[in-house]
Structure formats: C-alpha cells, structure tokens
C-alpha cells in the first residue's frame, strides 16, 4: 500500500491546483474577460507522442484557468513551450523558439511565458533558461505539469519559479483538451527503468510508474463514448506496464480489457522494448480484432557489440526470435523500428550487421537518427566518436535500403481492400484524404472533410515507399 501511495500524487494536491485554476478563472470573469474577450494561451510542443499527450493536459489546465486557445503567440497572454531532450537538434530548436518569444514579452510585459518538458528537467538547460532567458517566468519538469495553475498565479505576482521536482508521482484527474476527438493518446505509464547508455529519458522523466488499470479502463470508456475511433496507449516502455505494481495486470491483459469495451474502435500501443516483448503480448495482438496489427520494435543496431555498449539488454538473436514469433502469429503484421547510426565506436562491420538485420527482418518502415550525445548519459563520454561525414554516409545507405524495403512491403497491398480511419484532408491536395490503415500505414484516397473520423474501406491501387493510395469501395 505504501508503494502504491508513492506512485500517485496526493489527490488533495491536485484538488488544490484545480481550485487555484478556478480562482484564476473567476478573476478573469470579474473583469469581463470571458468568451471572445478571454485571454489567449499558446502551446508549442516538441518531441514524442508522450509530449503531445502532456500538452493536451496542459491545454486542459489552461482552459480550466479561463484561457482560450489562440493560433499565434502574439495573440496570447500565456505562452507554454513543451520541450524535448532526446536529441541536441530538438533542444537547440526549442531554445531558438523560446528566444523568439522575447519580442512578445517586450510588446506586452503582462504575457506569462513558461517552459516545461524533458529539456526543462536537465539541470544545465534549466540553468541556461534561468540565467540567459530572464523573460521566462517559470520552468517545470514533466512530473510537475499538474502545478501549472500555481506557477501562473505566482508569475502574475512577479515571482519567477524553477521547479525541480523531488518526486515523480502520477497526478490523476487533470483535465484534458484533446487535439483530435477521433484519434487520441492514452498514457498508461510514465518513466523508464532501462537506462540505455545513449538515452536521457530515465533522467528527465524518472523511473517507471504505471497507472491503475481501472483508471485507464474508465478513461478509455469515456474516450470511446466521446467518439474516439483510434486509441494509442503510450509509455516510454509500454511493454513493462504493471511491473512496478502488484503485477495483476500486464500490458497484454490491459489491452484485452480495453478491447472488451463496447464500440467500434482500434487500439494501438507504443513504444516497446524488445526485451519485454512477451509471448502474451504477441498472442493478444494476434487474437484481438480491435488491436491494429502493428508492432513498433526499436532495434537501434544490428551489432551485438554495439547493442552491449548501448546497454539494450538483448542481443541480435533474442531480437530476431521476437520477430519470428510475431510473424508466425501475425503474418500480415506491420513492423517498424528505430535505428541509431554512428554510435560511439561503431565500425563499418557493425553498420553492415545493421543493414543485414534490416534485410532479415524486412521492416515496413524505419525511423533513423544519427547519434546525438546527451549530457549526463554514459555514451556521452564514450570514445571513439564516429566522424560526422562517416555517419552521414552510413545514414544515406541505411535510408536507401529502408526505402527499398518499404516499397516492397507496401506493394503487397495493391489489389487489396484496407479498413482505413480517415484522419483529414490532405495538406497538399484538398481533394484527397489521408488516413491510417490496418495493418498500419498511411493511406491516400479521394474524399472530403465529412469523412474525417470515420472508417472507410479503400481498394488499394498504388503504393510508394511511405504510403499506399486507392479509392473508397
């Protein structure tokens, strides 16, 4: 019971923040700042799906305080930047954006600017924001996002705050404003225990904490009742869901329970760690019709030597055994992966092992990255460093092979009919819709906005490396 209480924040703390939000809203109302006159909020999000889900909760708190969303920062009274720390490029881009908001503050000193997310949890970056960005009113770590109302209240009083969270307890009951009503994120756990040598996540998001299954099921029911057609379960390592609790419900059982909810919807999950990809999870994907036949299984490298340096806790043989089990149980599965190129010490032989593994697995799609050192991780001190030009050349070869394999995998759908959830009108062609098929892949087809959020059957007539196209039957 004590361990359970440590995983969750005291409900009174959350209630206190929601009461502060109500007080702020009432203050706006007393000045007639409601409806079209309500102060605006603007959120800029960097990074992964978990950050996107976090921003939806930040938006929920903003609206609980009486703010209304605006499309540009210049129209806002509250600006929030939800940052990412997974690569240096993401951090530099976030800092550049934060720097660009200085002119907004100069034009209106009453504007409140806050910075959250993973970069804000890095001590050296938090210090940079404190010393070099004096117009930033507060900085908060991911686990402190629930305290946004207090941070805004203090900022309005002229007090700068830099929250260094002492614990990572889960705050339940935070209001959420979802970007989409038909395709939604559902966080089931937070943090990571794996400590891969290149990864900053365990240091900025803390250790694994699983939400209660009943809370997740109840939220999933509300989402389905509200029109959700696609639910994606989120976790830094979603496969290890439940291992930090009493163990009565693992990710496979949780997904089966969600599938028993009445309604026409699809269920997805990410991201997975290969060492925790259980037979039970593979069975659930194979047996539950509502689970999309897609498994994102990051391998990072095909070299056992590099995998050991990465502290990945599996080798090539173990990874391939999971792939073989998955393909045996789910023959038409969409298999995607993450790969890092140029990890410290990577030799040409190691890289060729990665290409060989790609040919062996035949991924539907890969997401590849040149290694980016993260301050505070073991890999940041590893030698020798792979020269940038060598990493870039290897990346070109990897991308060429990835494109070839993707084209091959997508071509198998030509002539078949896929069930597709229409996401919206194409940004480049107003007469075309984009959607996600099952098995998972982007699908383009003629249609109008009225189809958004609906399932349609699309006869596939063409295929490229990153999409398939067809017409509604």
C-alpha positions in Angstrom: 0.0 0.0 0.0 2.9 2.3 0.8 4.4 1.7 -2.7 1.0 2.4 -4.2 0.8 5.8 -2.5 4.3 6.7 -3.6 3.3 6.1 -7.3 0.4 8.6 -7.1 0.3 12.2 -6.0 -2.0 13.1 -3.1 -5.4 13.9 -4.6 -5.6 16.9 -2.3 -2.5 18.4 -4.1 -4.3 18.0 -7.5 -7.5 19.4 -6.0 -5.6 22.4 -4.7 -4.3 23.2 -8.1 -7.7 22.8 -9.7 -9.1 25.2 -7.1 -6.3 27.7 -8.0 -7.3 27.3 -11.6 -10.9 28.1 -10.7 -9.8 31.2 -8.7 -7.9 32.5 -11.7 -10.9 31.9 -14.0 -13.2 33.7 -11.6 -10.7 36.6 -11.6 -10.8 36.9 -15.3 -14.6 36.7 -15.2 -14.8 39.5 -12.7 -13.1 41.7 -15.2 -15.3 40.6 -18.1 -12.5 38.5 -19.7 -14.7 35.7 -20.9 -15.9 34.4 -24.2 -14.3 36.3 -27.1 -12.5 38.5 -24.6 -10.9 35.7 -22.7 -7.1 35.8 -22.5 -5.4 33.5 -25.0 -3.0 30.7 -24.5 -0.5 29.2 -27.0 1.4 25.9 -26.6 4.3 24.9 -28.8 5.2 21.2 -28.5 8.4 19.4 -29.4 9.2 15.7 -29.3 7.3 12.4 -28.9 3.7 11.4 -28.6 4.1 11.4 -24.8 4.9 15.1 -25.1 1.9 15.7 -27.3 -0.3 13.9 -24.6 1.3 16.1 -21.9 0.5 19.2 -23.9 -3.2 18.1 -24.1 -3.2 18.1 -20.3 -1.5 21.5 -20.2 -4.2 22.8 -22.5 -6.9 21.3 -20.2 -5.4 23.3 -17.2 -5.1 26.4 -19.3 -8.8 26.3 -20.1 -9.7 25.4 -16.5 -8.0 28.8 -15.7 -10.2 30.6 -18.2 -7.7 30.9 -21.1 -8.8 30.3 -24.7 -6.6 28.8 -27.4 -5.1 31.2 -30.0 -3.2 30.3 -33.2 -0.2 32.6 -32.8 1.9 33.5 -29.7 1.5 37.2 -30.4 -2.2 36.9 -29.5 -1.5 35.0 -26.2 -1.4 36.1 -22.6 0.1 32.7 -21.6 2.8 31.0 -23.8 4.0 27.5 -22.9 6.8 25.6 -24.6 6.8 21.8 -24.0 10.3 20.7 -24.9 12.2 17.6 -25.9 15.6 16.4 -24.9 16.1 13.3 -27.0 18.5 15.0 -29.4 20.6 18.2 -29.4 18.8 19.5 -32.5 15.4 19.4 -30.7 16.9 21.3 -27.7 18.5 24.0 -29.9 15.3 24.5 -31.9 13.3 24.8 -28.7 15.8 27.4 -27.3 15.6 29.3 -30.6 11.8 29.4 -30.4 11.9 30.4 -26.7 14.3 33.2 -27.7 11.8 34.4 -30.4 9.2 35.0 -27.7 11.2 37.8 -26.2 9.6 40.3 -28.6 6.2 39.2 -27.4 7.1 39.9 -23.8 8.7 43.2 -24.8 5.5 44.2 -26.5 3.3 43.2 -23.6 5.1 42.7 -20.2 2.0 41.1 -18.8 2.4 38.0 -21.0 3.4 34.9 -19.0 6.0 32.5 -20.5 6.6 29.0 -19.2 8.9 26.2 -20.3 8.3 22.6 -19.5 9.1 19.1 -20.8 12.2 17.0 -20.8 14.7 19.7 -21.6 13.4 21.7 -18.6 14.4 18.7 -16.4 18.0 18.9 -17.4 19.9 20.9 -14.8 22.3 22.6 -17.3 19.4 23.6 -19.6 17.3 24.8 -16.7 20.2 26.9 -15.5 20.6 28.3 -19.1 16.9 29.3 -19.1 17.3 30.9 -15.6 20.4 32.9 -16.5 20.0 33.7 -20.2 16.3 34.0 -20.7 15.1 36.4 -18.0 11.7 36.9 -19.7 10.8 33.2 -19.0 8.6 33.3 -15.9 8.8 29.6 -14.8 10.3 26.3 -15.7 8.8 22.9 -14.8 9.7 19.3 -15.2 7.2 16.8 -16.8 6.0 15.4 -13.4 5.3 19.0 -12.2 2.9 19.9 -15.0 -0.1 19.5 -12.7 1.1 22.6 -10.8 0.7 24.9 -13.8 -2.1 27.0 -12.1 0.2 27.8 -9.1 3.0 28.7 -11.5 0.8 31.0 -13.5 -0.5 32.6 -10.3 3.0 33.3 -9.0 4.1 34.6 -12.3 1.3 37.1 -12.3 2.6 38.3 -8.9 6.1 38.8 -10.4 7.7 35.7 -8.9 9.9 33.5 -11.1 9.9 29.8 -10.3 12.1 27.0 -11.4 10.5 23.7 -10.2 13.0 20.9 -9.5 10.6 18.0 -8.8 11.6 15.8 -5.9 9.3 13.0 -6.9 7.6 11.6 -10.0 4.3 10.6 -8.6 1.4 10.4 -11.1 -1.2 13.2 -10.9 -4.6 11.8 -11.8 -7.7 13.9 -12.5 -6.0 16.5 -14.7 -8.4 18.0 -17.3 -7.5 17.3 -20.9 -8.2 19.1 -24.1 -7.5 16.7 -27.0 -6.3 17.8 -30.3 -8.5 15.2 -32.0 -11.7 13.6 -30.9 -11.4 10.5 -33.1 -7.7 9.7 -32.7 -6.4 10.0 -29.2 -3.5 9.3 -26.9 -3.9 7.4 -23.6 -0.9 7.4 -21.3 -0.7 4.2 -19.3 2.6 4.7 -17.6 5.5 7.2 -17.3 9.2 7.0 -17.0 11.8 4.3 -17.9 14.0 1.8 -16.0 16.2 0.7 -18.9 19.0 3.3 -18.8 20.2 2.7 -22.3 23.6 4.4 -22.4 22.6 7.0 -25.0 19.2 7.9 -23.6 18.3 10.9 -21.3 14.7 9.7 -20.7 15.2 8.0 -17.3 17.0 11.1 -16.0 14.3 13.6 -17.1 11.1 11.5 -16.8 12.1 9.3 -13.8 11.6 5.7 -13.1 8.6 3.6 -14.4 5.3 4.4 -12.8 2.2 2.6 -14.0 -1.3 4.0 -13.8 -4.0 1.8 -12.2 -5.7 -0.4 -14.7 -9.2 0.6 -13.6 -8.4 4.3 -14.1 -7.1 3.5 -17.6 -10.2 1.4 -18.5 -12.5 4.1 -17.2 -10.7 6.8 -19.3 -10.8 4.5 -22.3 -14.6 4.1 -21.9 -15.0 7.9 -21.8 -12.9 8.3 -24.9 -15.0 5.7 -26.8 -18.2 7.3 -25.6 -16.9 10.6 -26.8 -16.3 9.3 -30.3 -12.7 8.0 -30.3 -12.1 5.6 -33.1 -8.3 5.2 -32.6 -6.8 4.9 -29.1 -3.0 4.7 -28.8 -1.6 3.5 -25.4 1.5 5.5 -24.5 4.6 4.7 -22.4 8.3 5.1 -22.6 8.4 1.3 -22.4 4.8 0.3 -22.7 5.7 -3.4 -22.6 6.7 -3.2 -19.0 3.3 -1.8 -17.9 2.3 -3.1 -14.5 5.7 -4.4 -13.4 6.1 -1.7 -10.7 2.7 -2.5 -9.2 1.2 -5.7 -7.8 1.7 -7.5 -11.2 -2.0 -8.4 -11.5 -2.3 -6.7 -14.9 0.4 -6.6 -17.6 0.2 -4.8 -20.9 -1.4 -7.8 -22.7 -4.2 -8.1 -20.1 -4.7 -4.4 -20.1 -5.2 -4.3 -23.9 -7.5 -7.3 -23.8 -9.6 -5.5 -21.1 -9.8 -2.3 -23.3 -10.8 -4.4 -26.3 -13.9 -5.6 -24.3 -15.2 -2.1 -24.2 -18.3 -1.8 -26.4 -17.8 0.3 -29.5 -16.2 0.4 -33.0 -12.6 1.5 -32.4 -9.0 0.4 -32.9 -6.2 0.0 -30.3 -2.6 0.7 -30.8 0.4 1.0 -28.4 3.9 2.4 -28.3 6.8 2.4 -27.6 8.1 -1.1 -27.0 11.4 -2.5 -25.7 12.3 -5.8 -27.3 13.4 -7.4 -24.0 9.9 -7.0 -22.7 8.0 -8.2 -25.8 6.3 -11.2 -24.2 4.5 -14.1 -25.9 1.3 -13.0 -24.1 1.5 -9.6 -25.8 2.1 -11.2 -29.2 -0.9 -13.5 -28.6 -3.1 -10.5 -27.7 -2.2 -8.8 -31.0 -3.0 -11.9 -32.9 -6.2 -12.7 -31.2 -7.9 -9.4 -30.5 -9.6 -7.9 -33.7 -9.5 -4.4 -32.3 -5.7 -4.3 -31.9 -4.1 -2.9 -35.0 -1.6 -5.4 -36.4 1.4 -3.1 -35.9 4.4 -3.6 -33.7 6.9 -0.7 -33.3 10.0 -2.6 -32.1 13.1 -0.4 -31.9 16.3 -2.4 -32.5 18.8 0.6 -32.6 21.6 -1.6 -34.0 22.1 -5.0 -35.6 25.5 -5.4 -34.0 25.8 -7.4 -30.7 28.9 -5.4 -29.8 27.1 -2.1 -30.2 23.9 -3.3 -28.5 26.0 -4.2 -25.5 27.6 -0.7 -25.5 24.1 0.7 -25.7 23.0 -1.3 -22.7 20.0 -2.6 -24.6 19.7 -5.9 -22.6 19.2 -8.1 -25.6 21.3 -9.4 -28.5 20.6 -9.9 -32.2 19.4 -13.5 -31.7 16.9 -12.5 -29.0 15.6 -9.7 -31.1 15.1 -11.9 -34.2 13.4 -14.6 -32.1 10.8 -12.0 -31.1 10.3 -11.0 -34.8 10.0 -14.7 -35.8 7.3 -15.3 -33.1 5.5 -12.2 -34.2 5.4 -13.0 -37.9 4.4 -16.6 -37.1 1.4 -15.5 -35.0 0.6 -12.3 -37.1 1.7 -12.9 -40.7 0.5 -9.6 -42.0 1.9 -7.5 -39.2 3.4 -4.1 -39.9 6.8 -4.0 -38.3 8.6 -0.7 -37.7 11.8 0.2 -35.9 14.2 2.9 -34.7 17.9 2.7 -35.7 20.8 4.9 -34.5 23.7 5.4 -36.9 27.2 6.5 -35.8 27.0 5.3 -32.1 30.5 5.8 -30.4 32.8 3.0 -31.5 30.6 1.9 -34.4 32.8 0.3 -37.1 31.9 -0.5 -40.7 31.4 -4.1 -39.7 28.9 -3.1 -37.0 27.0 -1.0 -39.5 26.9 -3.8 -42.1 25.4 -6.0 -39.3 22.6 -3.4 -39.0 21.9 -3.5 -42.8 22.0 -7.3 -42.7 19.4 -7.3 -39.9 17.2 -4.9 -41.8 17.2 -7.3 -44.8 16.5 -10.2 -42.5 13.5 -8.5 -40.8 12.2 -6.6 -43.8 10.8 -3.6 -41.9 7.7 -1.8 -43.2 9.3 1.5 -42.1 12.3 2.6 -40.1 12.9 5.8 -38.2 16.7 6.5 -38.2 18.8 9.0 -36.4 22.5 10.0 -36.3 23.7 9.6 -32.8 23.4 12.7 -30.7 25.4 12.9 -27.4 23.2 13.7 -24.3 24.9 15.4 -21.3 24.7 13.1 -18.3 24.4 9.8 -20.2 27.3 7.2 -20.2 27.5 7.3 -24.0 28.3 11.0 -24.0 31.8 10.1 -22.6 32.4 7.1 -24.9 35.2 7.0 -27.5 36.0 6.9 -30.3 33.4 9.2 -31.8 32.4 8.4 -35.4 33.2 11.3 -37.7 30.1 13.2 -38.8 30.9 12.6 -42.5 31.1 8.9 -41.9 27.8 8.9 -40.0 26.1 10.9 -42.8 27.4 8.5 -45.5 26.1 5.5 -43.5 22.8 7.2 -43.0 22.4 7.6 -46.8 23.0 3.8 -47.3 20.6 2.9 -44.5 17.8 5.2 -45.8 18.3 3.8 -49.3 17.8 0.3 -48.0 14.9 1.3 -45.8 13.1 2.9 -48.8 13.6 -0.2 -50.9 12.2 -2.4 -48.2 9.3 -0.1 -47.5 8.3 -0.1 -51.2 8.5 -3.8 -51.3 6.3 -4.2 -48.2 3.7 -1.7 -49.3 3.4 -3.2 -52.8 1.8 -6.3 -51.3 -1.3 -4.3 -50.6 -2.0 -3.3 -54.2 -5.3 -5.0 -55.2 -6.4 -5.5 -51.6 -9.0 -3.6 -49.6 -7.9 -2.0 -46.3 -10.1 -0.6 -43.5 -9.0 3.0 -43.0 -9.7 5.6 -40.4 -9.9 8.9 -42.2 -7.8 11.5 -40.4 -8.5 14.6 -42.5 -8.0 16.4 -45.8 -4.5 16.3 -47.3 -2.5 19.5 -46.7 -1.2 19.5 -50.3 -4.3 18.3 -52.1 -7.7 19.5 -50.9 -9.5 16.7 -52.9 -7.6 13.9 -51.2 -8.0 12.4 -47.7 -5.3 10.9 -45.6 -5.9 8.1 -43.1 -4.3 5.1 -41.3 -5.0 1.6 -42.5 -5.0 -1.7 -40.6 -2.3 -3.1 -41.0 -0.8 0.3 -40.2 0.4 2.6 -43.0 -0.6 6.0 -44.4 -3.4 5.7 -47.0 -4.4 8.5 -49.5 -7.8 8.4 -51.2 -10.3 10.9 -52.8 -12.8 12.3 -50.4 -14.0 15.3 -48.4 -13.8 16.6 -44.8 -17.1 15.0 -44.0 -15.3 11.6 -43.8 -12.9 12.7 -41.0 -13.2 10.4 -38.0 -15.0 7.6 -40.0 -13.9 4.2 -41.0 -13.9 3.5 -44.8 -12.9 0.6 -47.0 -10.3 1.6 -49.5 -9.3 -0.5 -52.5 -5.5 0.0 -52.9 -4.4 0.7 -56.4 -0.9 2.2 -56.0 1.9 2.1 -53.5 5.1 4.1 -52.7 7.7 3.8 -50.0 5.8 5.7 -47.4 2.1 5.4 -48.5 -0.5 3.5 -50.4 -3.3 5.0 -52.4 -6.7 3.9 -53.6 -10.4 4.6 -53.8 -13.3 4.0 -51.4 -15.3 0.9 -52.3 
